[in-house]
Amino acid sequence: MKLRKTFRHDAIQAFQFGYWPWGKPRFTVFVYYIDGLLIDTGQRHMRREVLESVSPLAVDQIFLTHHHEDHSGNLGPLQAQFGCPTYASAACVELMKKPPPISWAQYLSWGKATANRSIQVEEKQLRTSRFQFELIPIPGHAPDMLGLYEAQRGWFFSADLFISDYIKFYLRSESMAQQIESIRRVLQLDFEQLWCSHNPIRRGGRRRLERKLAFLEDFYGRVSQLHGAGQPAASILRELGLREDRFLRWISGGALSVENMVRSVVRDEQAHHGRAQ
Ligand SMILES: [Zn+2]
């Protein structure tokens, strides 16, 4: 089943796209358009709908927040349509030359990412005729992720930094320590609207991100304590009363799971102590 919705808020046009082969989509993703700038390109499975929605707009630059397939899935056709430059971080440009493999669940939900060699590196700022966006490194969920901060309006486009107050699963490659650092960096900025790529918060965005930080810090603290006491990941999960989303874990072949959250902390702690020695 396909889902497509749109809304306008201030100068921001938001497009939401979802796809799932059996029934209502479990996950959706947003594409944003502001004053000639298109932020991300949606998933491959919604290509026709994305092109239909975005075609009437006067896009003169595209920005890719990170390489994941739900953000980069329609970059090629949109570049062909608008003939405009695309910008992203240096790490994203490299990853997009040969996107890493994805799990079956990601394929079912989003469709694959296609390699793209026509992206230019920009890590400082983007200008449109009316706005100026400062690019902020926010690694953790993905190593190449950048957020966009518009100081005058108090907008922060956070890509996949927030998603929800309490996260229920992680990809294998995510780093919680980096994510915590990134959120602390973003909270230094003066903003109220949090334009998350999966869950935009139009009012009180800062408070929601603070809540997310508290959740992650608490989770990290508890896992690192149990890990320090010698407990393996499986027993840490039990001890914290965490429940695995078995369907998701099964359908993703373990790429998405609660256990990945625990393992991420263990990895970050080992790297931290490795450095300290
Ligand atoms: Zn992502």
Residues whose N, C-alpha, C, O or C-beta is under 5 A from the ligand:
A	BS01	ZN	H68 D160
